[in-house]
Amino acid sequence: MLDNSPRGTICIEDIEMGMTRYIRKIITDKDIELFAEISTDHNPVHLDDEYARDTIFEGRIAHGMLTAGLISAVIGEQLPGHGTIYMSQNLKFLAPVRPGDLVHAEVKVVDMLIDKRRVKLDCRCEVNGKNVLVGEAMVLAPSRKFD
């Protein structure tokens, strides 16, 4: 996994509008297999080459929520980071992610309610510069006042 910032926490007092963070990860066969085990979603479109060839995707694809999990990783590790609490998330899946794809997952601060510690984040995942997932998250950011 590649990223652009150290792990840790950015407290609400230090978050700024437009602030962004990202990670990049190549989705592997092992990632898909492990996600199937953890989620109990064994849909053959994710796991069976022969089955998946005959679908609209013409091949295996990663679970949508595996891709969405990369957004969670950016939020939980970088922006705001450790101690952040998810409040809501909406997602729109625009294109499949396939084994071997390099996914760029990014979040951007688009609104804040500092007194309530709320941060609204624009979320997206891209493969080869094309959006495969877009959405918005609302999180409760950590604060130095509660350390």
N, C-alpha and C positions, 0 to 999 in steps of 0.2 A: 504494500500500500504506500503510495506517495502522497504527501500532503504539503501544505504551505505554511504551517504554523506549529509551534510546539504543543504538546498535549497539556491540558490543564484547564484553567478557568479564566473567563473574562467576566468580571462582575458587572452588574447592571450599571454601576456608576461609570464604567469605562467603555461601554458599548456605544457606538456611534452609528447614525443613519448611513446606509450604504456599505457598511462593513461587510466583507465577504470572507469565507473560508471554503476550502474544498479538499477532497481526497480524490485519488485516482486508483482504481483497482482493476486488474484483469480478472474477469470471471472465469473460473476453472470448472472442469467437470467435477472435481472434488467439492468445490463450493456448492454446486447444485445438488450433489448427492448428500452432503451434510445437511443442507437446508431441507431437503426432502425428509430426512430422518428426524430432524428437530421439529419441523412443522407438521409432520405426518401427511404431507401433500405429495403423494406418489403418482400424480397425473403423468401418464406416459409421454405427453408432449415435452416433458422436462427430462425424462430418463431413458426413453426407448427410441433409438435412431430410426428404426424401421417404421414404427408407428408415426413418429413425428414427420417423416418425409411425406406422408399422405395428408398432412394438415395444411391449412392456409399458410402456415409459416414455412413449409417445405424443409423442415429440420427442427432439431431440438432448440428450445429456448429456456432461459433462466426463469425462475419464478419471479413474478412481478414484485412480490414483497421482499425478495432477496435484493433486488435493485433498490427498492425503497429503504431497505435497511442501511444502505450506504449514506442516505440522508441522516438517518438516526446517528450514525457514527460521527458525521461532521458535527452535528448538534451536541452530542454527548461528550465528544473529545476536544472540540475546538471552539465552537461559537453557539452558545455561551461556554460550553464545556462541562467539566465535572460539577455535579450538583444541580444541573439543569433538570427541570421536570417538564415533560411533554404535557400539554393541555389539549391540543387538537392537531390534526393533520388531515389535509385533503390531498388527493393525488389523482392525476390523470395519466394513464399509460398510453403513450403515443406510438411506440414501436417496440418490437421485441429486442431483447438482449440475448446474445448467443454465447455459448462457450468460446472463450478466447477473446471476447470483446473487452477493450479497455474502456471502463466507465469513468467518466468525470462527474462526480457528485458535488454540487455546490449549493451553499445557502447564502442569502443576502438579507441584511436587516432592512426592512421596508417600513416599519412603524414600531413605536415604543410607547408604553405607559410606564414611565419610570417609577412613579409612586406605588404602582401595583406590581412592579417587577416583570411586566409582560413585554415580550418581544415577539413581533410578527416577522416571520422569515419567508422570503420567496425561495422555493426549493426547485432544483432541477437536476436531472441526470442527462448526460450526453454521451453518445458514441459517435466517433468520427465527426464531431461538430454538429450532430443532429440530435435534437431533443428526443429522448425516449420516455421521459417522465417529467411532469411538471406538477407543482402544487404549492401549498402554503401551510406553514406550521405556526402555531402559537405556543410559546413556551414560557415557563416561569424561570427567570434567570436568578442565579445566585447573587447575593449581596454581601458586601463587607459588613454591613450592619448586623448580620446574623452569624458571623464567624465566631 
